[in-house]
Amino acid sequence: MAAHPSIAEVQAGYFYTNIISMVLFGVSCAQAYIYAFNSQKDPLHVRLVAATVMFLELLHTALLVHNFYTVLITISGNPTAFDHIFWSTAISIVCEALLIVIVNGFYMRRVYILSNRNLFLLIVLAVLLFCRTAFTIASVTLMFVLEDWSKFRTDTGPKYTLGMSLGLLAANDFAMTVTLTFFLYRSRTGFKRTNHVLNTLIAYVVNTGCVTVICSVLVIVVFKALPQSMFFGGLVQLASKLYANSFFGMMNMRTLLRPHLQATTNTASLFPSGVFQARSTNTDSSDGFREASKIEHAGDSSKAQFVIA
């Protein structure tokens, strides 16, 4: 009869990744605190989204604490009990899925506007997110049905649902990163300040997108490579914190970028396009070119302004 794996082999990776999750929760709390003092000008729906993200983060962390207490206190000294799937673990995955839906939905709205309301692109991203969420809920359902991690790791159903969930999440993150980067890059102008704002946004989108994609891929690799370890579960919990920090980081970045963008968009907005057209017949060609450049810049800057609005 094969010996049971030690507690360290089963729980060590899960414990360390959850400690990192707690640290990231502290970072997201700090970012949410900063956002609260700079959100007065934001529309109500944006503030409601931020409040919902923070609520889900608090609930997710409370469930992690309950899981810690159960493992370290309630079942301490009973190695066989570590194989049981606790309800707080399963519900925390639901919180993670809801948080990802909200954050990705927020980014999808940005993509929709930047792409000149490309409905086909929006549908593709929405379908990827919907399918990912469906497979996640299916995995959670199997957690309650199978009850033990040993069964969850060996049964065909969880292997399929978890693999599809993580694969679709990585695909959705990659597609979101590529599309946002493409449309932000396409909005670049010959104006230094606007390009600085857009380059900063592109760097942020690429960095956060790569981190979440890498996390999803790591979960799949660890799930296959370490069949007796809960390390993969800790990485899944970590994804929630990465998305929350990505969201609040984007919200707070606007405070730094708005002055750079407003300095140019406000100048361009002083000259409506109708004024330019009326005066074009009374100016030389070089003046007309400069005026046309201001009009074009105002349109491109408005897209960047929307992303940080």
DAMONOR-V129832 format. One record per residue. RES is the residue in one letter. OMEGA is omega in whole degrees, -180 to 180 (NA if undefined). Layout:
BEGIN
res=RES omega=OMEGA
res=RES omega=OMEGA
END
This chain:
BEGIN
res=M omega=-179
res=A omega=-180
res=A omega=177
res=H omega=176
res=P omega=-180
res=S omega=179
res=I omega=180
res=A omega=-180
res=E omega=-177
res=V omega=-166
res=Q omega=-173
res=A omega=-179
res=G omega=179
res=Y omega=-179
res=F omega=-177
res=Y omega=180
res=T omega=177
res=N omega=174
res=I omega=177
res=I omega=178
res=S omega=179
res=M omega=177
res=V omega=179
res=L omega=174
res=F omega=176
res=G omega=178
res=V omega=-180
res=S omega=176
res=C omega=178
res=A omega=180
res=Q omega=177
res=A omega=178
res=Y omega=178
res=I omega=-180
res=Y omega=-178
res=A omega=-179
res=F omega=-179
res=N omega=-174
res=S omega=-175
res=Q omega=-178
res=K omega=-179
res=D omega=175
res=P omega=-178
res=L omega=-176
res=H omega=178
res=V omega=179
res=R omega=177
res=L omega=176
res=V omega=180
res=A omega=179
res=A omega=179
res=T omega=178
res=V omega=-179
res=M omega=178
res=F omega=179
res=L omega=176
res=E omega=179
res=L omega=180
res=L omega=179
res=H omega=180
res=T omega=178
res=A omega=178
res=L omega=176
res=L omega=178
res=V omega=177
res=H omega=178
res=N omega=177
res=F omega=-178
res=Y omega=-179
res=T omega=-177
res=V omega=-173
res=L omega=-175
res=I omega=-171
res=T omega=-176
res=I omega=-180
res=S omega=-180
res=G omega=178
res=N omega=-174
res=P omega=-177
res=T omega=-179
res=A omega=180
res=F omega=-179
res=D omega=-177
res=H omega=176
res=I omega=-178
res=F omega=-176
res=W omega=-179
res=S omega=178
res=T omega=-179
res=A omega=-179
res=I omega=178
res=S omega=177
res=I omega=176
res=V omega=177
res=C omega=179
res=E omega=-180
res=A omega=179
res=L omega=180
res=L omega=179
res=I omega=177
res=V omega=-178
res=I omega=-178
res=V omega=179
res=N omega=176
res=G omega=177
res=F omega=179
res=Y omega=180
res=M omega=176
res=R omega=176
res=R omega=179
res=V omega=-179
res=Y omega=-180
res=I omega=-178
res=L omega=-179
res=S omega=-178
res=N omega=177
res=R omega=177
res=N omega=-175
res=L omega=-179
res=F omega=179
res=L omega=179
res=L omega=-179
res=I omega=180
res=V omega=180
res=L omega=-179
res=A omega=180
res=V omega=177
res=L omega=-179
res=L omega=180
res=F omega=-180
res=C omega=178
res=R omega=-180
res=T omega=179
res=A omega=179
res=F omega=177
res=T omega=178
res=I omega=177
res=A omega=178
res=S omega=179
res=V omega=178
res=T omega=179
res=L omega=175
res=M omega=179
res=F omega=-178
res=V omega=-175
res=L omega=172
res=E omega=-178
res=D omega=179
res=W omega=-180
res=S omega=177
res=K omega=-179
res=F omega=-177
res=R omega=-175
res=T omega=-178
res=D omega=-178
res=T omega=-177
res=G omega=179
res=P omega=178
res=K omega=-179
res=Y omega=-176
res=T omega=180
res=L omega=178
res=G omega=179
res=M omega=180
res=S omega=-178
res=L omega=178
res=G omega=179
res=L omega=177
res=L omega=178
res=A omega=179
res=A omega=180
res=N omega=178
res=D omega=180
res=F omega=180
res=A omega=179
res=M omega=-180
res=T omega=-179
res=V omega=-177
res=T omega=178
res=L omega=179
res=T omega=-179
res=F omega=-176
res=F omega=175
res=L omega=179
res=Y omega=180
res=R omega=180
res=S omega=179
res=R omega=-180
res=T omega=175
res=G omega=-178
res=F omega=-171
res=K omega=-176
res=R omega=178
res=T omega=179
res=N omega=178
res=H omega=178
res=V omega=-178
res=L omega=178
res=N omega=177
res=T omega=178
res=L omega=180
res=I omega=180
res=A omega=-180
res=Y omega=-179
res=V omega=-179
res=V omega=-178
res=N omega=-179
res=T omega=178
res=G omega=179
res=C omega=-179
res=V omega=-179
res=T omega=177
res=V omega=179
res=I omega=179
res=C omega=180
res=S omega=179
res=V omega=179
res=L omega=179
res=V omega=180
res=I omega=-178
res=V omega=-178
res=V omega=178
res=F omega=180
res=K omega=-172
res=A omega=-177
res=L omega=-173
res=P omega=-178
res=Q omega=-176
res=S omega=175
res=M omega=-179
res=F omega=-179
res=F omega=179
res=G omega=177
res=G omega=178
res=L omega=177
res=V omega=178
res=Q omega=-180
res=L omega=-178
res=A omega=179
res=S omega=-179
res=K omega=179
res=L omega=-180
res=Y omega=180
res=A omega=179
res=N omega=176
res=S omega=-179
res=F omega=-178
res=F omega=175
res=G omega=177
res=M omega=179
res=M omega=-177
res=N omega=177
res=M omega=-179
res=R omega=180
res=T omega=180
res=L omega=-174
res=L omega=-176
res=R omega=-179
res=P omega=180
res=H omega=-176
res=L omega=-178
res=Q omega=180
res=A omega=180
res=T omega=-178
res=T omega=178
res=N omega=178
res=T omega=-179
res=A omega=-177
res=S omega=177
res=L omega=-176
res=F omega=179
res=P omega=-177
res=S omega=180
res=G omega=178
res=V omega=179
res=F omega=-178
res=Q omega=-179
res=A omega=-176
res=R omega=-174
res=S omega=-179
res=T omega=-177
res=N omega=-180
res=T omega=179
res=D omega=-174
res=S omega=-179
res=S omega=176
res=D omega=179
res=G omega=179
res=F omega=180
res=R omega=180
res=E omega=178
res=A omega=178
res=S omega=179
res=K omega=178
res=I omega=-179
res=E omega=180
res=H omega=179
res=A omega=179
res=G omega=-180
res=D omega=180
res=S omega=-180
res=S omega=177
res=K omega=177
res=A omega=178
res=Q omega=179
res=F omega=-178
res=V omega=-178
res=I omega=-179
res=A omega=NA
END
